[in-house]
Amino acid sequence: MDTVPPETCVTYFVPKFVITEFFLLAAMSYDRYVAICKPLHYVTIMSRGVCRILIICCWMSGLCVIIPPLILVLNLEFCDSNVLDHFICDAFPIVKISCSDTWIVEQTVNICAVLTLNITLTCVVMSYGNIIRTIFRFPSAQQRKKAFSTCSSHMIVVSITYGTCIFIYMNPKAKEEVTVNKMVSLLISSVSPTLNPFIYTLRNNQVKKAFRDSFKRLLLISAK
């Protein structure tokens, strides 16, 4: 019988980064709340010191959540194969190829996932509940449009990230369907991070102007 090799466990940091992203998204939702609901106090509330503390707390929270299931996974034994039918070293694919009793591992992973999703999603919902209530109080349609535009990028990323993880960890059938699980995991581990720079930066007018200028230069060069 073999235990999980050290090099396999290194790839388990992928879920750690995913968990940290959830806490970062919750912190960003609070930032949007302060920007829209308390604009005059934004600089004071979201100071550099506060931002640093929020980032450190997000990383430490991700580490604390990932340690219990990681310790249990390290103690799993494998009888036949240690080849994972998955893109990343996720918990449920590892459990499938283990010959140990994996009930505790599965329950621990579920508890950590549900707690992370519920805690961070509650923060996001509370922040956006206050944001939407404040936006509807704005007197002009132009102000409401500008406020929604400020939050749109973050809302898109939140929808993709939470939607995929809720599908995997809160849908029992998804855990059994390997192909579907792999495709959804690919969305959150590769597609979503790749899209994030475009989702955030393309909302910036300076970035848009830079893209237009670059496109015009390419047209001029090709015309010559």
Secondary structure, 3 states (H helix, E strand, C coil): CEECCHHHHHCCHHHHHHHHHHHHHHHHHHHHHHHHHCHHHHHHHCCHHHHHHHHHHHHHHHHHHHHHHHHHHHCCEECCCCCCCCCCCCHHHHHHCCCCCCHHHHHHHHHHHHHHHHHHHHHHHHHHHHHHHHHCCCCCHHHHHHHHHHHHHHHHHHHHHHHHHHHHHCCHHHHHCHHHHHHHHHHHHHHHHHHHHHHHHCCCHHHHHHHHHHHHHHHHHHHC
